[in-house]
Amino acid sequence: MQSPYAVEALSLSKSVVSNHTTIPILADLNLAVPNGERLAIIGSSGSGKSTLLGLLAGLDTVSSGKVLIAGKDIGQMDEDGRAAVRAQHMGFVFQSFQLLGSLTALENVMLPMQLAGQRNAQAIAIAALESVGLASRATHYPKHLSGGEQQRVAIARAFAAKPSILFADEPTGNLDVATGEAIIKLLFDLNTQSGTTLVLVTHDMNLARRCQRVLNLQNGQLKEIVLNERTVTDSSGVH
């Protein structure tokens, strides 16, 4: 039976050791993200937003608790297993674009699909670049693209393999206001068309408001911010 949740965190805790001192970042945190939901996680700088996203995506390991992707406990997997889950289920958009400078726009979009053994990677990548308005820039290298164009390539790469979950970490953080607005519109348009679950980390409340649910990460815990004149609750969506 398919899980109704794309991502779940169960009693998740994360701490780091610095100068022989244990520093807690996340403490007994619970979260459930239903399939197809658009979720924003906000919080001040240093609150642990990016750490939480990395844990949910299996890019980092928890100190205690569980992370489930489509009902599967990724903590029980080795790194190869987690990488396979990421390749099968996830797409990523980062603030710093994460494009390889030695590859063209087309090759950057193709690469994750090629690594996953996807057939017709080139045709899919071309269609993905067309969907973000960059078909004419397919053979250009990142250094010849503007910041907005590089982020559009990153979005094309994220959606090309039709992930069930898209993790976005400050996707407009390195862009000016006008370019950021265009990227936001593109991101949410493609999300609506694909039905992908979106987990978005941002400090931008205007961006967060476009999501169905907004959670604030503070003192290692999540609190829901209910918008449009409704009250703030402590619910993190766990059932």
N, C-alpha and C positions, 0 to 999 in steps of 0.2 A: 504494500500500500504506500503510495507516495505521501511524503510528509507535507502538511499544509504550510510549513515554514521553509523559506529559502535558507535562512540563517538563524541559529539559536546560540545563545551564550547562557550557560547554566552555572551559577555560583562561581563566576570567573574572577580570578584574582591574578594580578601581575605585580611583581616587585623586582627591584634591581638592587645590587649591592655596590656601594661606593664608599671607599675608605673604611672597609669593614663594617659599614652601617647599612642595614636593610631599609630601603626606601620604598614604601608602598605607592603604586600608581593607580591600580584598579583594585577594588575590594568587594568581593562577593557580589559581583554585578550580574544581573539577569536581563536578558533581552530576547525577544522573539520577533522576527521580521517575516510576515506572511508573504507568500509567493505573489509577485507583482506589485508589492508596495514600493512607494517612493519615500524613503526615510532620510531625514537630515539629522546629523549629530553636530551640535555646536558646543562651544566652550572656550574659555580663555586660553591664551597661549600657555603651553605647559600643562594643560589639564589632562593630557593623555589621549586626546582624540585620535591622533595618528597611530599611537600604540594600540588602541582598541581596534582600529581598522586593520592593522597588521595581524592582530590575533584572530580576528574574524575571518581573514583571508588565508590563514595558515602560513603567513610569511614569518611569523614569530610563534613561540610556544608559550603556553600559559604557565603560571606558577602553580595554580590549582584550578579545579573546575573543568568544564567541558565546552568545546565549540562544535556544533553540529552543522553540517552543510547538507541540505536535502535529507536530513535525518541521520546522516552518517557522522560518527565521532572522529574528527580528523586528528585528535590527540592520540588515537590508537594506531595511527599510520606512521610509517617512516617518511623521510623527506621525499623519496620517490613517489610514495603514495599521495602525499599532500600536493606534490607538483602535478600529478595526474588529475586530482580533483580540480585544481586551479585551471588546468588546460581544458577540462571538460565543462566546467560550470561558470568560470569567472572571466570578467574583463576588467581592465584597470585604466583609470585616467588620473594622472598625477599633476601636481602643480608645476613640476620641472620638465614635463613632457616625456622624458625618458625615451627619446628617439636615438637610434644609433647613427652617429655622424657619418659612418662609412657606407651607409645604405641609403638608397633613394627613398622617397616617400612610399612608393609602391612596395619596395622590398621591406621596409619597416612594417607595413601593414600585413604583408605575406608571412613574415618570420614566425609569429606564434602558431599560425596554422600549419606551416611546414614542420615545425618542431613537434606538433601534435599528429602529424601524418595525414593532415586534411587534404583530400583530393580537390583539384580545381582551385588551389589557393590563389593563383594569379587572377583568374576570372572573378573570384569573390572579392579580392582586394581591389580590383579595378572598379567594381560596382560600389564598394564601400567608399572609395575616394569620390566617385560620382555623387554619392549621397550627401557628402559634406562639401560639394562644390569645388573639388580639387583635382578633377580628372586631368586638367591641363598641366598640373604640376607633378604628375606621377613620377617623372624621371629626374626631378630636382632633389638635391640633397638638403638636409635640414638647415645648413648654414646659409642657404639661398632662400629660405622661407622666413616670413615674419613670425612673431610669437603666436599670433592668432592662427596662422596657417599651420604652424607646428602642432598646436593644440587640436586643430581639426584633424590632422593626420593621426594624432593619438586617439581621438574619438573614433575615427574610422577603424583603427586597429582594434579598439575595444569592442566595437559592435560587429566586426566582420565575421567572427566565429560564432555569432548568435549565442552569447553567454546567457545563462539563466540569472546571473547576478552581476551587476556592475558596481565596483567600488570606485568612488571618486574622492580624491583627497585634495581639497582646495583647488579645484580645476580652473578657477579664474584668478588665482593668487598672483600670477606673474604677468597679468594682462591689464591694459588700461580699461577704463570704465566702459567705453563704447564697444571695444573688442570683447570684453568680458560679457556684456549683455548679449552679443551675437552668439558667443559660445554657449551661454546658458540656454538660449532659445533652441539652438541646434541640439544640445544634449537632451533637453526634455522632449523635443519633437521626436527624436530617434527613440528615446525611451518609451514614449507613448505608442509609437508604431510597432515596436518590438515586444512590448509587454514585459520587458526585463525588470527584475527587482533592482532597485537603485538604493545603495547605501552611500550617502554623501556626507563627507566631513567638511565643515566650513566654519568660518567665523563671521560670514556675511549673512545677516538675518534676511536680507532681501532675497538671496538665493535660497535660503532654508524655507522661506514661506511658500515656495513653489512645490514643496513636498507635501505629502498627505499627513505626515507626522513629523514633529520636531522634538528631539530629546536634547537636554542640556547635560553635559558631563561636568560634574563638579564634585570635588572631594572623593573621586573614585567611584561615584555613583551616577546613575542616569535618572533625570526627572523629566517627565513629559511637559512640554509647553504647548498648551492647547490654544490655538489662535482664534481670531475672529470673535473676541469678546467672551470666550469661554475661559474657565479657570485653569490654573496650573495644577496638575496632579502628580503623584509619585509613581504612577503606573509606567512600567517599561514594556508592556504588551505581553507579558508572560501569562499563559493560561494553564 
